[in-house]
Every structure is written in C-alpha cells, then in structure tokens.
Amino acid sequence: MYSRERRTRAIELYIKYNQSAAAVVHELGYPDRRMLAKWYKDYLDEQKDGIARDRYSRRSPQYSLEQKTTAVKHYLEHGRSMARTIKMLGYPCRETLRDWCKELAPESRKKRVSHIQYTQEQKQDRVIALCTRSGSAQEVAEKYGVSRETLYNWKNDLLSKEGHRTLPKRKSRPLPDDSQALLSEVESLKKQIYRLQLEKDILEATVEIVKKDPGADRKKLTNKEKTHLVGTLINKYPLKDLLEDVGMARSSYFYQRKIIARPDKYASLRYLIIQLFNENNRCYGYRRMHKALGQVGICISEKVIQQIMTDHQLIAVSKVKRKYYSYRGELSPEAPNILARNFHADAPNIKWLTDLTEFHIPAGKVYLSPVVDCFDGLLASWSIGTSPDAELVNSMLDSAISTLRPGEQPIIHSDRGAHYQWPGWLDRIKRAGLKRSMSQKGCSPDNAACEGFFGRIKNEMFYNRSWSGVSIDEFIDILDGYLHWYNEKRIKMSLGAMSPLEYRRNLGLVA
C-alpha cells in the first residue's frame, strides 16, 4: 500500500488543484479517485480531532540483513533493474529496495547534479512542452537535457490553481487519412454485425416462439405474432430496431400489447375444444368442431373456433397423396356393375359396398373387411383378422346378413378379388337373395365410396402415428374401438352434423 508520505503528497496536490482528483492522478499516477477521496476525508478528521488515521497503511514486513544484502546484490549484478529483482526474489517493493540501496550501496545511487541555471521563462517553456506533448514525458526531458523528475518539480512549482486551468491542454496526435478510413470501415462492419445478429435472433424466435417454418417471412406474420416476437427480444434490442425489422408500426405494437394483456374470455372454451379434439381421434376440423360444440349447447362462431385451434396447433389429419395408376386391367365376364358408380340410396339396406384393406404395422399386418351402407355410410358389419382369407370375408357377410329384416335384399358391390368369387361367398349371397355387383378389373373408382371410407379411417386413425411397440392384438382393439366410434359418435356433415347411428335414430329407423 501507500506510505503516509505518499498519501500526504497526494492530499496536498488535491488541495492545491482545487480538489481535482483527475489532475492528481494524472501527475502522480496514483491513487484512484475513490481512494483519494477517503484519504482527504481522513485528513479532515485528523485536522478536526488531532488523531492520526493509518487504516490504509500496512505493517511493513521485517527482512533480515541477509535478505537485504541478497536483494541489493541482485539489483547491482543484473542490470540495476528493480522490476527484474522484485520478480526474481518476490520481494521487496520498489521504495524499500531503493532505501536498501541507499543504505548498503550508496555509491550506486549517486545523482548527477546539474550546474546549469535555468531562468523562469525557460522553466515555463519546458513545463508547457511537457503538458502539450504528443509523446512521452521522457522524450521531452531528453530533448531539453533535464530529468523527468525535474520537469514535474518545475510544473508543481510554477502552476497555480489558475495556471493549471489556463495551461494549454494536451492535444491528441492527428490520425492519418488511411486511419480515418479504417475507423469508418470498422464502424460500418460493427453496424453490419449488429444487423445480422438482430436478424438471426428474430429468425430463431420466429421458429421457437411463433412456431413458424424457418423460411417464413416475418413481415407476413400477423400483428399478434409480431407482438409476441418483439416481446421476447425487447430486453436485448431497441424497440425501434425490432419494429423496423418485422415491419410493424409502433402504434400497432402497443395496441396489440393492450389486447394481449386483457383477460382471455375463451379460456374455458379452449380447454373444452382441446378435450373434444383429442376425444375424437384428433380428426375434427373447425367445422365439425363447431357442430360438436353445438351438441353440448355451446354456440360460438366458426372463426373463433378456427383461431383457437390455430393457436393450440390442433391440426386435423390430412389426406395422404397416392400415386395414380391408369391401368384398368382386363375386362372379364363376371357379375355386372349394377351400381355404375351411383352410390346414392334412399333407404337403408338397399346398396352395400365391401372391400379389403391392409394395415401394416411393425408387429405385422392386419386386414379389415367392412360392409358400408350407401344410405348414410353406416358400417353394417366388419371383420378384422391377420390373413385376407375366405373366413375373413365370409364372417363379415354372415354378420351383415343377420341385420337384415324380412324382405330386404340389398345389392352388394365389390371388386373382382378372388375373395368375392369363392363358392362359400356365392352360396351365402344366393341363400340370402342378395344381388351381386362388381367393379371392372383394376378400376377402383367403381367402388369409390368404399375406397373413400378406407381413406378416412387411415387418415384419422392410422397415418401420422407411431405404432412401434403395439402388438397385433392391441392394434385390433384400437381399430375395433375406432369403428364403433365411427358408427356411434363421429360427426358427418352430410348427415346434419350427426353420426350415422344418430341419424337413423332421428329418422326413427332404429330404437
């Protein structure tokens, strides 16, 4: 720490320079402004009560004569560099080493005494040169042939309070033209880096907060989405820069903030919509969700439902594009195509459709064989198995026939698969008095209504889901549960937002 003499020196200059801490630090090189203020306060307290205060001084360590001799010897033998000696030995400080040299080797610290007498004007000129220098103080001292300490002593003697203030200030060295150009380029690069970092953070927030694709144009976002985006970065960037980047007016931003801060009047409705969406196999769009809410006595606009579903990412399963095949196969003289793609029926059990479809999961393959009634899409019966054999389609047909009333003899339409040409199938149709109708070979549009049912069930229940770890038996139970829900609860817009079974109850066709 600093000795009392050095503190006293600093305090005297502090008083002399009208309590200018910067001037003291500039001249002495110590201490910092806060420490100087504490020293001055202690000085005032000492003047007031006469009690010395040495709270900032430390007790000087005690060194033996051998340590002193070693330090002085090292100093003299190694270029008389105090810094090198202190670094090698780890002791003492500069002032202590200087005192040891004066004590043990006084001949090494002899001062050169100048016999040149300088006038007051010469001293003043050299002090002015010192204060207005563009280089170091040592260069000024060497120029005029005096020591650096002498220059500073002249400065302290010549400068009064007024003189210190009126002395010409030190001018900075002018930069060359190329330096100015480099500085301008550096500033331009800093602005570019700032702009790029801003755009990067906004893009990341667009993906993470607003849940948009990485390539989404942030300027095409809604004002609400932009407000959420700006709100996440407001503590990092100025509001002006954020609004400029996303293309939003300042008034619009604060208006949206006010709206967002309002209580959500659809809070309970949001929970109900999410619950209904999950209960109905996540396949309801906003129109069917509107009808489902109406069934429980909630009347709300379709636009509100659409917005809520969008906010919570409630996206109904979409259709999977299939490759189109133009090959229609060879025509065969089997059963005629009686329906001729007319799938409309005025009453139940007039036109039936059937076909086979496959579900391929990691555990294996599962096959579904249903009977679809053209009147309302009701599944008259179905069978599920692991093999597309005669037993699968025959059991399905037996179950469907058992639901017929006396006198009902529907047309049953199928493709030209071997399942529908086996003797067992033909015998059952003959006994029940059913009429056969078959599509042309390789022409799936002839059975489009049944193919459409398969597309709906796979989009709503099968696709876009992971079936790893699901056994065959578990999948069959899931599929069977969906088919029951399809008949009993699934809303069908063409039936007035009712399920097929509810539609028949409404018409009085079933109890």
C-alpha positions in Angstrom: 0.0 0.0 0.0 1.0 3.6 0.0 3.2 5.2 2.7 2.0 8.1 4.7 4.4 10.4 2.9 2.9 9.5 -0.5 -0.6 10.0 0.8 0.3 13.4 2.2 1.8 14.3 -1.1 -1.4 13.3 -2.9 -3.6 15.2 -0.4 -1.5 18.4 -0.8 -1.9 18.3 -4.6 -5.6 17.6 -4.2 -6.0 20.8 -2.1 -3.7 22.7 -4.4 -5.6 21.8 -7.5 -9.0 22.7 -6.0 -10.0 19.1 -5.2 -9.4 17.9 -8.8 -8.8 14.2 -8.4 -8.1 13.8 -12.2 -5.2 16.3 -12.0 -3.7 14.5 -9.0 -3.9 11.1 -10.7 -2.5 12.4 -13.9 0.5 13.9 -12.2 1.3 11.2 -9.6 -0.1 8.2 -11.3 -1.8 7.1 -8.1 -4.3 6.6 -6.4 -7.8 6.1 -7.9 -10.4 8.7 -7.3 -12.3 6.8 -4.6 -9.1 6.2 -2.5 -8.1 9.8 -2.8 -11.5 10.9 -1.5 -11.1 8.6 1.5 -7.6 10.0 2.2 -8.9 13.5 2.1 -11.7 12.6 4.5 -9.2 11.1 6.9 -7.1 14.2 6.6 -10.1 16.4 7.5 -10.9 14.2 10.5 -7.2 14.4 11.6 -7.3 18.2 11.4 -10.5 18.2 13.5 -9.7 15.9 16.4 -5.9 15.6 16.1 -5.9 11.8 15.9 -3.8 10.2 13.1 -5.5 7.6 11.0 -3.5 4.9 9.3 -6.2 2.5 8.3 -4.9 2.2 4.7 -1.3 1.5 5.7 0.0 -2.0 6.2 2.7 -3.1 8.6 5.9 -3.3 6.7 7.4 -6.8 6.6 10.6 -7.4 8.5 13.6 -8.5 6.4 16.9 -9.9 7.7 20.2 -8.4 6.8 21.0 -11.4 4.6 17.8 -10.8 2.6 18.6 -7.1 2.2 22.1 -7.9 1.0 20.9 -10.5 -1.5 18.4 -8.1 -3.0 20.9 -5.3 -3.3 23.5 -7.6 -4.8 21.0 -9.0 -7.3 20.0 -5.5 -8.3 23.6 -4.4 -8.9 24.6 -7.5 -10.8 21.6 -7.8 -13.0 21.4 -4.5 -14.9 20.1 -2.5 -11.9 16.5 -3.3 -12.8 14.2 -3.1 -9.8 11.4 -4.9 -11.7 13.7 -7.8 -12.5 14.9 -8.1 -8.9 11.5 -8.0 -7.4 10.2 -10.5 -9.9 13.1 -13.0 -9.3 13.2 -12.7 -5.5 9.5 -12.0 -4.8 10.4 -9.0 -2.5 10.5 -6.1 -1.6 8.7 -3.2 -3.1 10.4 -0.5 -5.2 10.6 2.0 -2.4 12.1 -0.5 0.1 14.7 -1.7 -2.4 15.6 2.0 -3.1 16.1 2.6 0.6 18.2 -0.6 0.9 20.5 0.6 -2.0 20.9 3.9 -0.3 21.9 2.1 2.9 24.1 -0.7 1.7 25.4 0.6 -1.7 25.2 4.4 -1.6 27.7 4.8 -4.4 25.2 3.1 -6.8 22.6 5.7 -6.3 24.7 8.9 -6.9 22.8 11.6 -8.5 24.1 13.8 -11.2 24.0 17.4 -10.1 23.5 19.9 -12.9 25.2 23.2 -12.5 23.1 24.8 -15.3 20.8 27.6 -14.1 17.5 27.9 -15.8 15.5 31.1 -15.9 11.9 31.3 -15.0 11.0 31.7 -18.7 13.0 28.5 -19.6 11.3 26.5 -16.9 7.9 27.8 -18.1 8.6 26.8 -21.7 9.7 23.3 -20.7 6.6 22.9 -18.5 4.4 24.0 -21.4 6.1 21.5 -23.6 5.5 18.8 -21.0 1.8 19.5 -20.8 1.2 19.8 -24.5 3.4 16.9 -25.6 2.4 14.3 -28.1 4.8 11.7 -26.9 6.1 10.6 -23.6 7.4 12.8 -20.8 10.9 11.1 -21.0 11.2 12.3 -24.6 10.6 15.9 -23.5 13.1 15.5 -20.7 15.8 14.2 -23.1 15.1 16.9 -25.6 15.8 19.7 -23.1 18.6 17.8 -21.2 16.9 17.5 -17.8 15.4 14.7 -15.8 11.8 13.7 -15.9 11.5 14.4 -12.1 12.9 17.9 -12.6 10.2 18.7 -15.2 7.4 17.6 -12.9 9.0 19.6 -10.0 9.1 22.7 -12.2 5.4 22.0 -13.1 4.4 21.8 -9.4 6.2 25.0 -8.5 5.1 27.1 -11.5 1.5 26.0 -11.8 -1.0 27.7 -9.5 -4.7 27.0 -9.4 -5.4 29.4 -12.3 -2.3 28.3 -14.1 -3.3 24.7 -14.1 -6.6 25.6 -15.7 -5.3 28.1 -18.3 -2.4 25.9 -19.4 -2.9 24.6 -23.0 -4.4 21.2 -23.0 -2.6 18.2 -24.4 -3.6 17.6 -28.0 -4.1 14.2 -29.3 -1.9 13.1 -32.3 -3.8 13.6 -35.5 -4.6 10.4 -37.3 -3.5 9.9 -40.9 -6.1 9.8 -43.7 -5.9 6.0 -44.1 -6.6 5.6 -40.3 -9.8 7.6 -40.6 -10.9 5.4 -43.5 -10.1 2.3 -41.4 -12.1 3.6 -38.5 -15.1 4.3 -40.8 -14.9 0.8 -42.1 -14.7 -0.6 -38.6 -17.9 1.3 -37.6 -19.6 0.1 -40.8 -18.7 -3.5 -40.0 -20.0 -3.2 -36.4 -23.3 -2.0 -37.8 -23.5 -4.9 -40.2 -22.7 -7.4 -37.4 -25.4 -5.8 -35.2 -27.9 -6.1 -38.0 -27.1 -9.7 -38.8 -27.2 -10.7 -35.2 -30.6 -9.0 -34.9 -32.0 -10.8 -37.9 -30.6 -14.1 -36.6 -32.3 -13.7 -33.2 -35.6 -12.8 -34.9 -35.5 -15.8 -37.2 -34.8 -18.1 -34.2 -37.6 -16.5 -32.2 -39.9 -16.9 -35.2 -39.3 -20.7 -35.2 -39.3 -21.2 -31.4 -41.9 -18.7 -30.2 -44.3 -18.2 -33.1 -43.8 -21.8 -34.3 -43.3 -20.9 -37.9 -41.2 -22.6 -40.6 -37.5 -21.4 -40.7 -38.1 -19.9 -44.1 -41.3 -17.9 -43.1 -41.3 -14.2 -43.9 -41.5 -12.4 -40.6 -43.1 -9.4 -42.3 -46.1 -11.5 -43.3 -46.9 -12.5 -39.7 -50.0 -11.3 -38.0 -49.7 -8.3 -35.7 -50.3 -10.5 -32.8 -47.5 -12.8 -33.8 -45.2 -9.9 -34.4 -46.0 -8.5 -30.9 -45.1 -11.9 -29.3 -41.9 -11.9 -31.4 -40.9 -8.3 -30.4 -41.7 -9.0 -26.7 -39.2 -11.9 -26.5 -36.3 -9.6 -27.7 -37.3 -6.3 -26.2 -34.7 -6.6 -23.4 -31.9 -7.3 -25.9 -32.5 -4.8 -28.7 -34.1 -1.3 -29.0 -37.8 -1.3 -29.8 -37.3 0.9 -32.9 -34.9 -1.7 -34.5 -37.2 -4.6 -33.8 -40.3 -2.9 -35.2 -38.4 -1.8 -38.3 -37.1 -5.4 -38.9 -40.5 -7.1 -38.5 -42.4 -4.3 -40.4 -44.7 -3.2 -37.7 -45.9 0.3 -36.7 -45.2 1.5 -33.1 -48.9 2.2 -32.5 -49.9 -1.3 -33.7 -47.4 -2.8 -31.3 -48.7 -1.1 -28.2 -52.3 -1.7 -29.3 -51.6 -5.4 -29.6 -49.9 -5.4 -26.2 -53.0 -3.9 -24.7 -55.2 -6.6 -26.3 -52.9 -9.4 -25.2 -52.9 -8.1 -21.6 -56.7 -8.4 -21.5 -58.2 -11.4 -19.7 -58.9 -14.4 -22.0 -62.6 -14.7 -22.3 -62.2 -18.0 -24.2 -60.1 -19.7 -21.5 -62.7 -22.4 -20.6 -63.7 -22.8 -24.3 -60.0 -23.5 -25.2 -59.9 -26.4 -22.7 -63.1 -27.9 -24.0 -62.0 -27.7 -27.6 -58.7 -29.4 -26.9 -60.6 -32.1 -25.0 -63.1 -32.7 -27.8 -60.4 -32.7 -30.4 -58.4 -35.4 -28.5 -61.6 -37.5 -27.7 -62.5 -37.6 -31.4 -59.2 -39.1 -32.7 -57.8 -35.6 -33.5 -59.6 -35.7 -36.8 -62.1 -32.8 -36.4 -61.6 -29.6 -38.3 -63.2 -26.3 -37.2 -66.5 -27.0 -39.0 -67.1 -30.4 -37.3 -65.8 -29.0 -34.0 -68.4 -26.2 -34.4 -71.1 -28.9 -34.7 -69.7 -30.9 -31.8 -69.8 -27.8 -29.5 -73.4 -27.2 -30.6 -74.3 -30.6 -29.4 -73.2 -29.7 -25.9 -75.1 -26.4 -26.0 -72.2 -24.0 -26.9 -72.9 -21.6 -29.7 -69.8 -19.9 -31.0 -68.6 -18.6 -34.3 -66.6 -20.9 -36.6 -63.9 -18.2 -37.0 -63.3 -18.2 -33.2 -63.0 -22.0 -33.2 -60.6 -21.8 -36.1 -58.4 -19.3 -34.3 -58.4 -21.2 -31.1 -57.4 -24.4 -33.0 -54.7 -22.5 -34.8 -53.3 -21.1 -31.5 -53.0 -24.5 -30.0 -51.8 -26.3 -33.2 -54.9 -28.5 -33.3 -54.4 -29.7 -36.9 -56.7 -32.4 -38.2 -55.1 -35.2 -40.1 -54.7 -34.6 -43.8 -55.1 -36.8 -46.7 -52.1 -38.8 -47.9 -51.4 -38.4 -51.6 -51.4 -41.7 -53.5 -49.8 -42.4 -56.8 -52.3 -42.6 -59.7 -52.4 -45.7 -61.8 -54.2 -45.5 -65.2 -54.1 -49.3 -65.8 -57.7 -50.6 -65.7 -56.9 -54.3 -66.2 -58.6 -56.9 -68.4 -62.4 -57.0 -68.6 -63.9 -60.3 -67.5 -67.5 -61.6 -67.9 -68.1 -61.9 -64.2 -71.0 -60.2 -62.3 -72.1 -56.9 -64.0 -71.5 -53.4 -62.5 -75.1 -52.8 -61.4 -74.3 -49.6 -59.3 -72.4 -47.9 -62.2 -70.9 -45.5 -59.6 -74.3 -44.5 -58.3 -73.8 -44.7 -54.6 -76.9 -42.9 -53.5 -79.6 -44.9 -51.6 -83.0 -43.6 -50.4 -83.2 -46.1 -47.5 -81.0 -48.5 -45.5 -80.1 -51.9 -46.8 -80.5 -51.1 -50.5 -76.9 -50.8 -51.6 -74.0 -52.3 -49.8 -70.3 -51.8 -50.5 -67.4 -54.1 -49.4 -63.7 -54.4 -49.9 -60.5 -55.4 -48.1 -57.8 -53.1 -46.8 -54.4 -53.7 -45.1 -52.8 -52.0 -42.1 -49.0 -52.6 -41.9 -47.5 -52.0 -38.5 -44.1 -53.1 -37.1 -45.7 -56.1 -35.4 -47.2 -57.4 -38.6 -50.2 -57.0 -40.9 -53.9 -56.6 -40.1 -56.7 -56.8 -42.5 -60.2 -55.1 -42.3 -63.3 -56.3 -44.3 -66.3 -54.0 -43.8 -69.8 -53.6 -45.2 -70.7 -50.0 -45.9 -74.4 -48.9 -46.3 -74.7 -46.3 -49.1 -77.7 -44.7 -47.3 -75.7 -43.0 -44.6 -72.3 -44.6 -44.5 -73.1 -46.9 -41.5 -71.0 -49.9 -41.2 -73.5 -52.8 -41.3 -70.7 -55.2 -40.1 -67.0 -55.7 -40.2 -64.4 -58.4 -39.5 -60.7 -57.9 -38.5 -58.0 -60.5 -38.9 -54.4 -61.2 -39.7 -55.0 -63.0 -43.0 -57.1 -62.0 -46.1 -58.7 -65.3 -46.4 -62.2 -66.6 -47.1 -63.0 -66.8 -43.4 -62.5 -63.1 -43.0 -65.0 -62.0 -45.7 -67.5 -64.8 -45.1 -67.8 -64.0 -41.4 -68.3 -60.3 -42.3 -71.1 -61.2 -44.8 -72.8 -63.5 -42.3 -72.9 -60.8 -39.7 -74.3 -58.3 -42.2 -77.0 -60.6 -43.4 -78.1 -61.2 -39.8 -79.0 -57.5 -39.5 -81.5 -57.6 -42.5 -85.2 -57.5 -42.0 -87.6 -59.8 -43.8 -87.9 -58.8 -47.5 -84.6 -56.8 -47.5 -82.3 -58.0 -50.3 -79.7 -55.3 -51.0 -77.2 -55.1 -53.8 -73.7 -55.9 -52.6 -71.0 -54.4 -54.6 -67.3 -55.4 -54.6 -64.2 -55.5 -56.8 -63.1 -58.6 -58.7 -61.0 -60.1 -56.0 -60.8 -63.8 -55.5 -62.5 -63.5 -52.1 -65.8 -62.5 -53.8 -65.7 -65.4 -56.3 -65.2 -68.3 -53.9 -68.0 -70.8 -53.6 -68.6 -70.0 -50.0 -69.2 -66.4 -50.8 -71.5 -67.2 -53.7 -73.6 -69.7 -51.7 -74.2 -67.1 -48.9 -75.3 -64.5 -51.4 -77.6 -66.9 -53.1 -79.3 -68.1 -49.8 -79.9 -64.5 -48.7 -81.2 -63.5 -52.1 -78.6 -60.7 -52.5 -77.7 -59.2 -55.8 -74.0 -59.2 -56.9 -72.4 -56.1 -58.5 -68.7 -56.0 -59.3 -66.3 -53.2 -60.5 -64.4 -53.5 -63.7 -61.0 -55.1 -63.2 -58.4 -52.7 -61.9 -60.9 -49.8 -61.8 -61.0 -48.5 -58.2 -63.4 -45.6 -58.9 -66.2 -48.1 -59.5 -66.0 -48.7 -55.7 -65.1 -45.1 -54.8 -67.4 -44.8 -51.8 -65.8 -47.8 -50.0 -62.3 -46.6 -51.0 -63.2 -43.2 -49.5 -64.1 -44.8 -46.2 -60.7 -46.6 -46.2 -59.0 -43.2 -46.8 -60.8 -41.5 -44.0 -60.1 -44.3 -41.4 -56.4 -44.3 -42.3 -56.0 -40.6 -42.3 -57.8 -40.2 -39.0 -56.6 -43.3 -37.1 -53.6 -44.8 -38.8 -51.3 -42.4 -40.6 -49.0 -39.9 -38.8 -48.8 -42.1 -35.7 -46.1 -44.3 -34.4 -47.2 -47.9 -34.0 -43.8 -49.2 -32.7 -44.3 -51.3 -29.6 -48.0 -52.0 -30.4 -48.9 -55.7 -30.7 -51.3 -57.2 -33.2 -54.0 -57.7 -30.5 -53.6 -54.2 -29.2 -53.9 -52.7 -32.7 -57.1 -54.8 -33.4 -58.7 -53.5 -30.2 -57.8 -49.9 -31.2 -59.2 -50.4 -34.7 -62.4 -52.0 -33.4 -62.9 -49.1 -31.0 -62.5 -46.6 -33.8 -65.1 -48.4 -35.9 -67.6 -48.3 -33.1 -66.9 -44.6 -32.6 -67.3 -44.1 -36.4 -70.8 -45.5 -36.3 -72.0 -44.0 -33.0 -70.3 -40.6 -32.4 -68.3 -39.4 -35.4 -70.0 -36.3 -36.8 -70.7 -36.4 -40.5 -71.5 -33.1 -42.1 -73.7 -34.6 -44.9 -76.0 -36.0 -42.2 -76.6 -32.7 -40.5 -73.6 -33.0 -38.1 -74.8 -36.3 -36.7 -73.2 -39.7 -36.6 -74.8 -42.5 -38.8 -76.5 -44.1 -35.8 -77.8 -40.8 -34.5 -79.1 -40.0 -38.0 -81.1 -43.2 -38.1 -82.5 -42.6 -34.6 -83.5 -39.1 -35.7 -85.4 -40.7 -38.6 -87.0 -43.3 -36.3 -85.3 -46.2 -38.2 -83.7 -47.6 -35.0 -84.6 -47.5 -31.4 
